[in-house]
Amino acid sequence: MARKRPSNHGDDNIENLIGGSGNDLYFFRMGLFSTGTITGDGGVDALDLFDYSTAVSVNLATGIATAVWSFSGIQDFGRRCRQRQHRRQQRNNDSMAPGR
């Protein structure tokens, strides 16, 4: 699982983020946002807005979410995506272990 976390150093506006072929997790701290596109590419890709204490919104029809100008290929949204991604990774590792 790749984690894509914008840094809070320098400019707070993050442009395009593109995932890899596996599971990718994108998460933003309160106040950081993307002015470009987040593109999931293979695997189960997630946008976690765990740090937001205010209401968040995701519009699947338009591809717009809180903190994100636009997105595509993201299958999981919410505040607990990191835990779900970790469980997915554990299941994948277990299923590939010898003797299983």
Secondary structure as GFF3:
##gff-version 3
##sequence-region A 1 100
A	DSSP	beta_strand	2	4	.	.	.	ID=ss1
A	DSSP	beta_strand	13	14	.	.	.	ID=ss2
A	DSSP	beta_strand	17	18	.	.	.	ID=ss3
A	DSSP	beta_strand	24	27	.	.	.	ID=ss4
A	DSSP	beta_strand	33	39	.	.	.	ID=ss5
A	DSSP	beta_strand	46	48	.	.	.	ID=ss6
A	DSSP	beta_strand	58	59	.	.	.	ID=ss7
A	DSSP	beta_strand	64	65	.	.	.	ID=ss8
A	DSSP	beta_strand	68	72	.	.	.	ID=ss9
A	DSSP	beta_strand	76	78	.	.	.	ID=ss10
A	DSSP	alpha_helix	81	96	.	.	.	ID=ss11
###
